[in-house]
Amino acid sequence: MINLKKAIVLLTFIFIGLLIIGSFPSIINACSCAELPSVEEEFERSKAVFSGKVIDIREKQSLDGYTSNSVQFEVTNTWKGVEQSQIIITTGLGGGDCGFDFKEGKEYLVYAYESTMYGEESLVSIICGRTNKLSSSQEDLALLGEGKPPSEGIGEIKKIEEVEEIVDIELPGDEHEENQLYIWIAAVLVIGIVMIFAIKSRKGSNNKGK
């Protein structure tokens, strides 16, 4: 009976530990960035590199309730992949989704790459790259050299208010739901093991009594 009590106490602590782990999704799913890439590496992997002013920011909501930001820029200079005078990129809201905190009216040097990180494939910029305020990008500008102004108008780029399509975005929250499922499965197993121990212990006690 003593061993049973010890087992119950141990399994109870394990169960409590699983619940505690599941209650901190921001820690488990926090955005984790590797070492900041060099200017050359970032330029090579980027689909678009440009400087410009943020003229509009709109939230875009998915069917699952997750949101990302569509950020519209007035392009000043371009080094790669941008010809239009305006461009829209996608980023997260910040925190665990790696979103960059763009501010309307501010100028930035933007490195963007094609990704499905926030839903359908689009140009994406996150905090793990070299995207930064233009005033803080002197090292990058020195290595990139002089950019060129965009050669085309808005072209096929739509205004953000015209972009009404809702996409299904898979972000860290989905991973959290999966983690919660595993935790509850583990909890059920723990309870089952405890019940098996209890039943066997009672049967053993009854047999000894006979």
C-alpha positions as CSV (number, residue, x, y, z in Angstrom):
1,M,0.0,0.0,0.0
2,I,2.9,2.3,0.7
3,N,4.3,1.8,-2.8
4,L,0.8,2.7,-4.2
5,K,0.7,5.9,-2.3
6,K,4.2,6.9,-3.5
7,A,3.2,6.1,-7.1
8,I,0.0,8.2,-6.8
9,V,2.0,11.1,-5.4
10,L,4.6,10.8,-8.2
11,L,2.0,10.6,-10.9
12,T,0.1,13.5,-9.4
13,F,3.2,15.7,-9.6
14,I,3.8,14.6,-13.2
15,F,0.2,15.5,-14.0
16,I,0.5,19.0,-12.4
17,G,3.8,19.6,-14.3
18,L,2.1,18.8,-17.6
19,L,-0.7,21.3,-16.8
20,I,1.8,24.0,-15.9
21,I,3.8,23.4,-19.1
22,G,0.6,23.7,-21.1
23,S,-0.4,27.0,-19.5
24,F,2.6,28.9,-20.9
25,P,2.2,28.9,-24.7
26,S,4.1,32.2,-25.0
27,I,7.2,30.5,-23.7
28,I,6.9,27.3,-25.7
29,N,6.0,29.0,-29.0
30,A,8.0,32.2,-28.6
31,C,9.7,33.4,-31.7
32,S,13.3,32.2,-31.7
33,C,15.8,33.8,-34.1
34,A,19.2,32.5,-35.0
35,E,22.2,34.9,-35.3
36,L,21.5,38.0,-37.4
37,P,22.6,37.3,-41.0
38,S,25.1,39.4,-42.8
39,V,24.0,42.0,-45.3
40,E,25.2,39.8,-48.1
41,E,23.4,36.7,-46.8
42,E,20.2,38.7,-46.2
43,F,20.3,40.3,-49.7
44,E,20.9,36.9,-51.3
45,R,17.9,35.1,-49.6
46,S,15.5,38.1,-50.0
47,K,13.0,38.4,-52.9
48,A,12.7,42.1,-52.4
49,V,15.0,44.8,-50.9
50,F,13.8,48.4,-50.7
51,S,13.5,51.5,-48.6
52,G,10.2,53.3,-48.1
53,K,7.6,54.9,-45.9
54,V,4.8,53.1,-44.3
55,I,1.5,54.6,-45.6
56,D,-1.0,52.1,-44.2
57,I,-1.2,49.1,-41.9
58,R,-4.2,46.8,-41.7
59,E,-4.9,43.6,-39.8
60,K,-5.9,40.6,-41.8
61,Q,-7.8,37.9,-40.1
62,S,-7.8,34.2,-40.9
63,L,-10.7,31.7,-40.6
64,D,-9.2,30.4,-37.4
65,G,-9.1,33.8,-35.8
66,Y,-5.4,34.5,-36.2
67,T,-4.3,37.9,-37.5
68,S,-1.4,39.3,-39.4
69,N,-0.6,42.8,-40.6
70,S,-0.6,43.9,-44.2
71,V,1.8,46.8,-44.5
72,Q,1.7,49.2,-47.5
73,F,4.8,51.2,-48.4
74,E,5.6,54.1,-50.6
75,V,8.8,52.9,-52.1
76,T,11.7,55.4,-52.1
77,N,14.6,53.3,-53.4
78,T,14.9,49.7,-54.6
79,W,17.8,47.3,-54.7
80,K,16.1,44.1,-55.6
81,G,12.8,42.7,-56.8
82,V,10.7,45.9,-56.6
83,E,9.7,48.1,-59.6
84,Q,6.4,49.6,-58.4
85,S,6.1,52.8,-56.4
86,Q,4.0,51.0,-53.8
87,I,4.2,47.6,-52.3
88,I,2.4,45.5,-49.7
89,I,4.2,43.1,-47.4
90,T,2.9,40.8,-44.6
91,T,4.2,40.5,-41.1
92,G,2.9,39.2,-37.8
93,L,1.5,41.2,-34.8
94,G,4.6,40.6,-32.7
95,G,5.7,38.3,-30.0
96,G,5.5,34.6,-30.8
97,D,4.7,35.1,-34.5
98,C,7.9,37.0,-35.3
99,G,6.1,40.0,-36.6
100,F,8.0,43.3,-37.1
101,D,6.5,46.4,-35.4
102,F,6.2,48.8,-38.3
103,K,4.8,52.2,-37.6
104,E,2.8,54.3,-40.0
105,G,4.6,57.3,-41.3
106,K,8.1,55.9,-40.5
107,E,10.8,55.0,-43.1
108,Y,12.4,51.5,-43.2
109,L,14.9,49.5,-45.1
110,V,13.0,46.3,-45.8
111,Y,14.2,42.8,-46.7
112,A,11.3,40.6,-47.7
113,Y,11.0,37.1,-48.9
114,E,8.3,34.9,-50.3
115,S,6.7,32.7,-47.6
116,T,3.5,31.0,-46.5
117,M,4.3,31.8,-42.9
118,Y,1.1,33.9,-42.5
119,G,-1.1,32.0,-45.0
120,E,-1.0,32.2,-48.8
121,E,2.3,33.0,-50.3
122,S,3.3,36.6,-50.0
123,L,6.2,38.9,-49.4
124,V,7.0,38.6,-45.7
125,S,9.3,40.5,-43.4
126,I,10.0,39.4,-39.8
127,I,12.2,40.4,-36.8
128,C,14.7,37.7,-37.5
129,G,16.1,39.5,-40.5
130,R,17.9,42.8,-41.1
131,T,14.7,44.9,-41.7
132,N,15.1,48.1,-39.7
133,K,14.4,51.7,-39.4
134,L,16.1,53.6,-42.3
135,S,17.9,55.8,-39.8
136,S,19.4,52.7,-38.1
137,S,20.5,51.0,-41.4
138,Q,23.7,52.9,-42.2
139,E,25.8,49.7,-42.3
140,D,23.4,48.0,-44.7
141,L,23.2,51.1,-46.9
142,A,26.9,51.4,-47.1
143,L,27.2,47.8,-48.4
144,L,24.1,47.9,-50.6
145,G,25.3,51.0,-52.4
146,E,23.0,53.6,-54.0
147,G,19.5,52.3,-54.8
148,K,17.3,53.3,-57.7
149,P,13.8,54.8,-57.6
150,P,10.9,52.6,-58.7
151,S,10.4,52.7,-62.4
152,E,6.6,51.9,-62.5
153,G,3.4,53.1,-60.9
154,I,1.3,51.1,-58.5
155,G,0.5,48.6,-61.3
156,E,-1.4,45.6,-60.0
157,I,-0.8,46.3,-56.3
158,K,-4.2,46.9,-54.7
159,K,-5.0,49.2,-51.8
160,I,-5.1,47.4,-48.5
161,E,-8.8,48.3,-48.0
162,E,-9.5,46.3,-51.3
163,V,-7.8,43.2,-50.0
164,E,-10.8,41.4,-48.5
165,E,-9.7,37.8,-49.0
166,I,-9.6,35.8,-45.7
167,V,-6.9,33.2,-45.7
168,D,-6.2,30.2,-43.4
169,I,-3.1,31.1,-41.5
170,E,-1.1,28.5,-39.6
171,L,0.8,30.2,-36.8
172,P,2.2,29.2,-33.4
173,G,-1.3,29.1,-31.9
174,D,-2.0,26.0,-34.0
175,E,1.0,24.3,-32.5
176,H,-0.2,25.3,-29.0
177,E,-3.5,23.5,-29.7
178,E,-1.6,20.4,-30.7
179,N,0.5,20.6,-27.5
180,Q,-2.7,20.9,-25.4
181,L,-4.0,17.8,-27.1
182,Y,-0.9,15.8,-26.2
183,I,-1.0,17.1,-22.6
184,W,-4.6,15.9,-22.2
185,I,-3.8,12.5,-23.7
186,A,-0.9,12.2,-21.2
187,A,-3.2,13.2,-18.4
188,V,-5.7,10.5,-19.3
189,L,-2.9,8.0,-19.4
190,V,-1.7,9.1,-15.9
191,I,-5.2,8.8,-14.5
192,G,-5.6,5.4,-16.1
193,I,-2.3,4.1,-14.6
194,V,-3.3,5.3,-11.1
195,M,-6.7,3.5,-11.4
196,I,-5.0,0.3,-12.5
197,F,-2.6,0.5,-9.5
198,A,-5.5,1.1,-7.2
199,I,-7.6,-1.8,-8.5
200,K,-4.6,-4.2,-8.3
201,S,-3.8,-3.0,-4.8
202,R,-7.4,-3.6,-3.6
203,K,-7.5,-7.1,-5.2
204,G,-4.2,-7.9,-3.5
205,S,-5.5,-6.8,-0.2
206,N,-8.7,-8.8,-0.6
207,N,-6.8,-11.9,-1.5
208,K,-4.6,-11.6,1.6
209,G,-7.7,-11.1,3.7
210,K,-9.1,-14.4,2.4
